[in-house]
Amino acid sequence: MAPDTSVPRRGRSGRIARGVARLLAAAGLALDAYVHARLAGRYDEVTATISQGMLFRIEAALAALAALLVLVWRRPAADTFAWLVATGGLALLLLYTYVDSGAPGPLPDMYEPDWSADKRLAALAQAVAVLATVFLLLTRTRGPRRDLR
């Protein structure tokens, strides 16, 4: 039986790579959501106007939504949203690990210099999601151009 030549080899491998990137992005975001949701209750007492526990719940909800969108709604907007959630989460994790910024405005003082197993897991998951979404954004295929004349 002859191999299927209806899809160019390059296009097929690109779709497979993008599919793997989508799975990696979704897995990283889902793991990030799980870690933040599981830890939220521990941080409810770290509070200003809003508690750190509530911020963890917001991060968990955004990461879960981004994971779902990157899998289901395969559009640049979903990939960009997933990138923003993963990059923002990782940036804040690193900021509050290395910089004691105090309690800015309504946010609590979230400085925590220790690298717990949960923090390492969340950082790794977010970094995987960042890399996977960057790949998706840089390799997206454009549809046929329409003549606007």
N, C-alpha and C positions, 0 to 999 in steps of 0.2 A: 504494500500500500504506500503510495507516494505521500510525502509530507504536505501539510496544508501550506500553500504558498499565497493564500489570499491576503494575509497580513504580512507586511514586510517585517523581516527579522528585527530590525532596529526598533520598529514601533512596538513590537511585542515585548521585547526586553525592557523598553522604556515604561510600558504599562505595568510590567511586573515590578520594576524598581519603585515606581510611584505607589503601587499597591502595598509593597513592603513598608515604604515610608509612611503611608497612611496608618498602617497597623502599628508601627513603632510610635508615631505621634499620639495616636489614640491610647495606646498602652501606657505611655509615659504620663499623659494627662490624667488617665483613669487612676493610676497609682498615686499621683500627686493629690487627686481628689480624695482618695481613700485615706491617705496619711493625714491630710488636713482635717477631714471630717472626724477621724478617730481621735485626734489630739485636741479638738476644739474645746471639749469640756474641761480639760486640764487648765486652760488659759482663760476661763470665764472671769476669774477674779483679778486678772491683770487688766485694769480698766482706766479709762479717762472718760470722755463722752461716750466712746464706743469701746467694747472690750476686745481683747486680742482673740478671745474665743469666737466672737462674732466675725472678726476679720478672717479667721481660719475657715469659718463656715462659708463666707462669701467666696474665698479662694477655692474651696471645695466645689461649690456650685458652679463657678465659672469654668473650672477645669473639667468638670463632668460635662457641662454643656459643650465646651470646645471639643472634647473627645467624641461626643456624639456627632457634632457638626462635621468634623473632619472625616468621619466615616460615611455619613449619610448624605451630606450636601457638598458634593465635590466641586466646590467653586473657590476661586481665589479669595473671596470674602471670608469663607469659613477657614481657609488655611491661614489667612492674615489674623483672624480673631484667635485661632489656636496659637499662632506665634506670639501674639501680644500677651496672652494669658501665661504661656510658658516662660517667656522672656521676662515679663514683669514679676512673676512669682520668683524666678531664680535671682533676679536683680535684688529684690527685697530681702530674700533669704540671705544673700551674701552681704548686703548692706547692714542688716541687723545682726550679723555675725561679727563683722569687723569694725563697725562704727557705732559708738554709743551716742546716738543723736538725741537722747532724752525723750520727752513726750511732746512731739510736734503737734500743736493745735489740739484737735479732738482725739488724736491717736494716743494710745498708751505707749509707755517706754517698753519697746520690745527687744532691747539689746540682750542677746544671749550668745556669748562667745563660744560656748561648748558645742562640739560636733557629736550629737547623739546619733544613734543608729537611725532613728526616724528622720533626722535632719539630713543625714547622708543619703538616705533612700529618696527623700523628696528632691534633693539637689540633683541626684543622678537621673531621676525620672524627668525632671524639668529640662535638664540638659539634653537628654535624648529627644524630648519633644521639640526643643528649639532646633536641634540639628535636622530632624526629620521635616519640620515645617519649612525650614530654610530650603531644603532640597526640593520640597513640593513647590515653593514659590519661584525658585530659580529654573525649574524644569517644566513648568506648566506649558501645555501646548495651546497655541492660539487657533481659534477656529478660522474658517475661510474669511478673507477680507471682503467686505461688501463695498461696492462702488457707490459712493454717496452722491454721484452726479445726477 
